[in-house]
């Protein structure tokens, strides 16, 4: 369970991974986060048009697995689309 003090570190890690993914041509960005009921929700949206929903969801799952392997449990990346 993330603590309020851990949130900035976890969000920074997600941003770092998204920047790496951007080098592969899938452009995503963190657009929000919320710690609620012992879970950290990190909202992720495309930063450029043309990101396929399947790529978006697969990358979110990959990052979540990596975070769990690092011991950062109860972090959920929430894919959204900007309007």
C-alpha positions in Angstrom: 0.0 0.0 0.0 1.5 3.3 -1.0 1.8 6.1 1.6 1.3 9.7 0.8 5.1 10.2 1.1 5.7 7.5 -1.6 3.3 9.0 -4.2 5.7 11.5 -5.8 8.4 8.8 -6.1 6.0 6.3 -7.7 4.5 8.9 -10.1 8.0 10.0 -11.1 8.9 6.4 -11.9 5.7 6.1 -14.1 6.7 9.3 -15.9 10.2 7.9 -16.4 8.9 4.7 -17.9 6.5 6.7 -20.1 9.4 8.8 -21.4 11.2 5.6 -22.3 8.2 4.3 -24.1 7.9 7.6 -26.0 11.3 6.8 -27.5 9.6 3.7 -29.0 6.9 5.8 -30.7 4.0 5.5 -28.1 3.4 8.9 -26.5 1.7 8.8 -23.1 1.7 11.2 -20.2 0.6 11.2 -16.6 -2.4 13.6 -16.3 -3.3 13.0 -12.7 -3.0 10.8 -9.6 -5.1 10.0 -6.5 -4.4 8.0 -3.4 -7.7 6.4 -2.2 -8.7 3.4 -0.2 -5.0 2.2 0.0 -4.6 2.3 -3.8 -2.7 4.8 -5.9 -4.5 5.6 -9.1 -2.3 7.2 -11.8 -4.2 8.6 -14.8 -2.4 8.2 -18.1 -3.4 9.8 -21.4 -1.9 10.0 -24.9 0.2 13.1 -25.3 -0.1 12.9 -29.1 -2.8 11.7 -31.4 -2.7 8.2 -32.9 -2.0 6.1 -29.9 -3.9 2.8 -30.3 -6.0 1.8 -27.3 -4.5 -1.7 -27.3 -1.0 -0.3 -27.1 -2.1 2.1 -24.4 -3.6 -0.7 -22.2 -0.7 -3.2 -22.8 1.9 -0.6 -21.8 -0.1 0.3 -18.6 -0.2 -3.4 -17.7 3.5 -3.8 -18.3 4.4 -0.8 -16.1 2.1 -2.0 -13.3 3.9 -5.4 -13.4 7.3 -3.7 -13.2 6.1 -1.6 -10.2 4.9 -4.7 -8.4 8.3 -6.4 -9.0 9.9 -3.4 -7.4 7.7 -3.9 -4.3 5.3 -1.0 -5.2 2.0 -2.8 -4.6 -1.6 -1.4 -5.1 -0.7 1.0 -7.9 -3.2 1.1 -10.8 -2.6 2.9 -14.0 -5.8 4.2 -15.5 -5.8 4.8 -19.2 -7.9 7.7 -20.4 -8.3 9.7 -23.6 -8.1 13.5 -23.7 -11.1 15.2 -25.2 
